[in-house]
Amino acid sequence: MNAVLWMDSRGARYVREVTGGPVRVAGYDVRKLRRFVTVAGGLPGHSGKDPTAHILWIRHERPQVYAATRVFLEPADYLNLRLTGRACSSYDCIALHWVTDNRDLGGVRYDDTLLRISRLDRDRLPELVPSATVVGELLPTVAEEWGLRAGTPVVTASGDVPSAVVGSGAVADYAGHLYLGTSSWLSCHVPWKRTDLLRNQTTLPSALPGRYFVANEQETAGACLTFLKDTMGVRPDGLTAGAGDDEAFQALEAAAARAPAGAGGVVFTPWLNGERTPVDDRHIRAGFHNLALTTTRDELVRAVYEGTAYNSRWLLDAVERFTRRKMASLAFVGGGAQSALWAQIHADVLGRPVRQVADPRLANVRGAAFVAFVALGLVDVGDLARRVPVAAEYEPDPGNRARYDDLYAVFRGFYKRTRTLYAHLNRA
C-alpha cells in the first residue's frame, strides 16, 4: 500500500444499497438485521462514516485503486504495518467493519455471511489478533530512524473510542465516562453482549482483552463551539483581533459564564452533521431556537455549552436504559473536559456528579499506553483506575435542576417536531 485515502461520507449510498430493502426497520432491511445484530452487534450506519462505506466507495468510484490494494487497514493498523511489516487488526479495531463474529471474545473471526452481505472481499482484509497483544517487533530501519532499540515490541493499535474507554480510568463494569471532543460519546464496560438497534448503540470488543464496552457516538460536540467561533464569527467582548485558539476558547468560556443558567431561554440543538445516537438520523441539523432582539452574544455561547449537555443527557437516558442501571457518576475526558464550566453544566443537566480527569485531553494517549502495559504484562487491569488522577469533582447544583429539566424536555421536543422538516430539506 503506497497511499492512505481519507474518505468523507460519500460512501453512504453504497451502504444504503447493502442495508436497504423492501421491508425496513429503522431504515434497514429486516431480512439482514438478525445476522448483523446477533453476530457483529450492529451494522454500518447510514452516515457513510464506517470503514465499510469507505471500502465500497473505493470499489465503485476508484476501481483501479481497489484492484491495486492488497489490504484495507484502519489508520492505526496501517501505522503498525509500517512499524512491524505485519498487516493485522485487533478485535476492537476491526469491529466497526461489522463483518466479524464477536460472540466469543476469545476467538473473534470474520463471518462469511456478513462479508457476502456487505460485499467485502476477505482477501483484502487483515489478519485478526486479540486485543492488547504484541503483534511484532520494531523493524530495524524504523528503530534506527527513531533512535529506539531494534526488536522493541509493538502492541495492538486501538481507535479513539476504545482507547478513551481505557484511558478514562473507568474500567470496571458499569463505571461510566463521558468523552467531549469534536464529537462525543458516553460509555462503560459491561459483562455481556447486547444491541439496541433503534437507538444505534451496541457492545463491542474492548481494547482490554475479554471485555465488552458500550459503543455509541454523537456527531458534534466541541465542533459546535468551533463552528460558533470560526463559521458564525461570534466574538465575545474583550477578544482581541488575531487571537489564537486558546485565547478565543477562554473568551468563549468567560462569555458563557456571564450568561445565566438556561441562556435566557435560548436552546441550541447541536446536530451540525446529523446524529448517530440515540437516533441514526443523517438529515437533522443544528439550530438556535427562541432567539429575540434582546438575546445577547453571551447567551448564544452559553446555549451551545448547554445544548451539547442536553444531547449528552439524551444519550445518558439511552445508555442507562440499555445497561438497565443508573450511573452513579461519570469520568469526564476529551478536549472539552478541560472546561470547568462545561463540567459543571454537564453535572447540572445530567443530574450526576462529574469527575474531571487530570489532563483530560490525553485520555486516548493514556489509554493506548495502558493497553501496552496490559499486553506486556506490566500491570493488572484492576489497577488502571487508580493510575488516573481526578483534577476536580463537580456536583449537580440543585438550584438549576428545575430549569434544566424543563429545557431538556423542550430540547427533546424540537427533534420530535422538526425531524420530518429536516428530512424534507436534506433528503438528497
N, C-alpha and C positions, 0 to 999 in steps of 0.2 A: 504494500500500500504506500503510495507516494504522496497522498493528499488527504487532508481531513476536511470534509464538507460540513459546514454548519448550515442546518436547514431551518426554514421557517414552517408555518403551519399549512403550507400549500399541499401537503400530503393528506389533508383531511378528507378530500373527496374520495381518495383511494381507500381509506379506512371505512368510509361510509358504504363503499361498494362491497367491502368484505363483511361488514356487520349488518348491512341493510337487508331488507326482505319484506315480504307482503304482510307478515304477522309480526307486530312490533310491540315491545315493552320498553319504555324509557328510550325509544329510538333504536332499539336493537332487534334483530331477527330472533324470535324466541327459540327457533329450532337450533340456533347456535349458542344460545346462552348457557345451557346446562353444562356443556363440556368446558367452556371457558371458566365459568364460575367455580365448578366443582374441582377442576384440576389446577388451573392457574390462579384462581382467586379473583379474576377480573378480566377485562378485555380493553382493547385500545379505545381511548376517548375520542369523541368527535372533534376535538380541537385540532387534531393532527400533530400534536407535540410529542407523542410517544415514538420510540425508535421504529416501530413497525411502519408508521406513516412515512418516516424518512426513507426507509429502505424501499418501500413501494414507490415513492416519488422518484427516487433514482432509477428504479427499474423501468418505470413508464416514461419519464422525461429525459433521462440520460442513459439510454440503453448501452451505449458504448462504455460508459463508466462502470455500469453494473457488470457488464461482461468481463471487464478487466480487473474487477475487485475479487481478491482472494477471500477476504473475510471482513465482515462488518463488525466494528468494535465500538463500544461506548468510549468517550474520550479518556476516562480513567483507565480502561483496559488497554487503550492504544498506548498510553504512557508506559504501562507495564511491558507491552510488547517491545517498545524502544529500549527499555531498561534491561530486559532479560532475553529477548528474542522469542518469547513464548506468547502465542496468541490464545488467551484464555479469558474466561469471565467467571466471577464468583456467583454463588447462588443469589445473593442480594443484588448484585449489579445487573444481572441478566433479567431480573424479574419483570421489568416494565416492557419487555418484548411480548409478554403474555403468551408465551408458547412453551413454558416449562411446567412440568408436573411438580407442584410444591407441597404435595400432601405428606411426603416423607422428607423431613429436613436433613436426614442422614444420607439421602441419595436423590437430590433434585436432578431431573433429567428432562431432555426435550420430549415433547409429546407429538407423535406423528400426526394425529388428527388435528391438533391445533396448528401445526406447521402447514398442513394442507389447507385448512380453512383460511389461514392468514396469508397464504401464498408466499411463504418464505421458504428459501432453499436451505436445507440443513447443512449442505456442504459449504455454505458461505457464512455460517455462524460458528462462534468459537467453541473450543473445548470448555467444559464446565468443571469448576473446582469448588470445594467447600469454602464458605466464608471464613475469614480470619485464619488463613493458612499461608504457608510460604509457597510461592509459585516458581521461584527460581533464584538465581544469583545474579548480581550486577555484572553486566558484560565488561570485560577488561577495558575496552575502548571508552566506555562511559565512565568507569571507575577512574581512569587516568584523566579524563577531561574534567571530572567533577572533584578530583582530589580525594577520592574515597578508596577504601581498601577493596581490592578485587575479591570477588566472592561474597560481598556483603549481601545478606538475604533480602529479597524483595517480597513483600506480602501482598495479599489480595487488595485490589483497589475498592473504593466504595463511592457511591454517589453522594450528592449533597444531603438528601434526606436521611439515609441510613447512618451517615457519619454524624450528623447533628443529633440524631436519636441517642447515639452513644456519648457524644461529646457534651450533651446537656447534663450528664450525670444522673438523669432519671432512668436508670437501667433496670430497676426492679419491676416486676409485673405490676401494671396499672399505675405506675409512677409517671405522671404526665409532664410534658413540656410543650411550650408554645414557641414556635420559631417565627420571628418577624423580620424578614429581609425584603428583597424585591417582591417576592411572593411570601406566602405564609402557610403554616400547617400546624396542626395540634395532634400529638401522637403519644403513644405509650407502648411498652412491650406487653404482650398478652400470651397466655399459655395454650392458645387454641387457634385454629384456622376458621375464618368466617368471612362472609362477604355481604355487604349491604349495597346492592346494585342501584337501588333507587336513589340513594344519597351519595353514590360514587365513592365508596370507601371500602377497604378490604384489609386483610392481613397478609403480609409478605415476609419472606425470609429476611431476618435482621442481618446486620454486619457482624453480629455476635453469633457464634455457632449454636445451632439447635434452638433458636428463638424466633418468634414472630413479632412484628410490630404493626401497629395500625397505620395504614398508608392512606393519606388524603392530601389535598393541596388546594389552596385558594390562590387564584391567579395573580392578583396585585394587592400589595400591602404598602411597603415602603415606596414602591414605584409610584404610588398616588401622590406622595409628598414631593417626589422628584418631578412628577408631571405638573404639580401646582407651581413649583419653582421655575422650571425650565420652559414648559409649553404655555402655561397660563400667565407666567410672568408676575405672579403675586410676590411683591417685595415688602416685607414688614418694615415698619418705621425704624429708622436708625441703621438700616443696612446700606453700607456704602457701595458705590459703583465699583464693579470689578472684584467684589468679594468672592473668595473661594468657597468651595462647597461646605467646608467645616463651619465657616463663619455664617454662611447662609442658613444651614440647618439649625445652628444655635439661635439665630434670629427668628426662625420659624417657631422653634420651641418656646422662645420667650413670648412671641405673639399669641400662641395657643394658650399659654399660661395666664395671659392677661384677660382672656375671654372667660365667661362663666361656664360652669358645667352645663352642658346642653346646648352650647354655642348659639344662644339666643333663639333656639327653635330651628336652626338650620340643620338639615340632615344630609349627609353625603353618602351616596352608595358607591362603593369602590370597585365597580366591575368594569374597569377600563379595557380588559381583554376577555370579556365574558366571565364565566365562573365554572369551576370544576366540582367543588364540594361545598355545601351539601346538595347542589344541583349541578348537573352537567349540561350547561346551557351556554353555547358559544355566542348566542345572539344578544344577551342582555348587556347593558352598557352603564357606565358611571354617570353620576349627575349630582348637582346641588339642588336641594328641594327646600321650598319655603323661604326663598330669598325675598328681601324687601329693600326699599330705598334706604332704610336705616341699618341694613346689615353692614357690619364692619369687616375689614380685612382680617382682623384678629379672629372674628367668629368663623370666617371661611377656613382659616388654618385649623382652628380647633375642631371644626366639623370633619376635616379629613382625619385627624387623630381619632376622633370618636367613631367615625364611620368604619374604619378598619377594625375597631374594637367591637362594634355591633356585628360585623362579619365574623369575627373570632367567636363571639357568643353563639351565633348561628351554628358555627362548626362545633363548638363545645356541646351544644344541645344534641347534635347528631352523634358525636363520639360517645357521650355518656349513655345515650340510648343504645348504641352499638355494643359497648362494653358491659352495659347493664349495671353500672355502678357510678357513683359520683366521685369526681376527682377532688381530693382534699385541698390540693394546691398545685401550682404549675411553675416549673422552672422556665425562665424567660431567656431566650437566646436569639442571636441574629443581630444584624446591624441596627435594627430599630430598637432592640432591647438595651442599647446604650442610653436611651432616653428615660430619665426618671419620671418625666411627666407621662409618657406613653405607658410605662409600667403601672403607674397609679391609675390612669384611666382604664386600663385593662382590668385591674383589680376591682375597680368600682363597677364597671359594666358587666364583667363576668361573675361578680359576687364570690370570688375565690382569692385567697392570698397568692400573690405573685412573688416568686423568688428570682431576683435579678442576678443571674450568674456572673461571676467576675469575668472580665474580658469576653463578653457575650458574642462579639463578632468573630471570635476564634473558635467557636464551638465545633465547626466542621474539621478544622485542623486538629483540635484536641481529640475529636472522635477518631480521626484517621490514626493518630498516634496510639490511642487506646487499643484500636484493632490490631496494630502492630505488636503492642505489648502482649496481647492475648495470644496472637499467632506464635510468638516467640517463647511463650510460657513464662513471661516475666511478671505477670500479675493475674490474680483471680478476678473474674468478672464481678464478684460481690464486693470487691474493694474499690471499684471505679467511682462509685458515688462520692466517697469521702475525699477523692482526689480533685473534686470540682468545687472550689470555694464559692460562696454566695456573697455578693457585694452588698446587697440590701434586700430587705423584705418589705412588701407593700400590702397592707391590709385594706379591705374594702371600706370606704367611707360611708357609714350608714346614712349620712345626710344627703348623699347623691343617689341612693338606691331607687326611690320612687321616680325621680326624674328620668334616670337611665332606663328603668323598666318600661316606662311609658314610651320613650323614644325608640327603644328596641322594638316594641310592638309596631310602631309606625314604620320603622325600617323594614321589618318583615312584610308589612302591608304593601310597601312600594313594589316589591318584587311580584307579589300576587296580582297587583292591579296593572302592572305595566309590561309583564313578560310577553303578552301577545302583541303589544305595540312594537316592542323591540324585535320580535320575530318578523314582523311585517317590514320593518325598516332595514333589517340586516340579513334577510333570508338568502341573499345571493351567495 
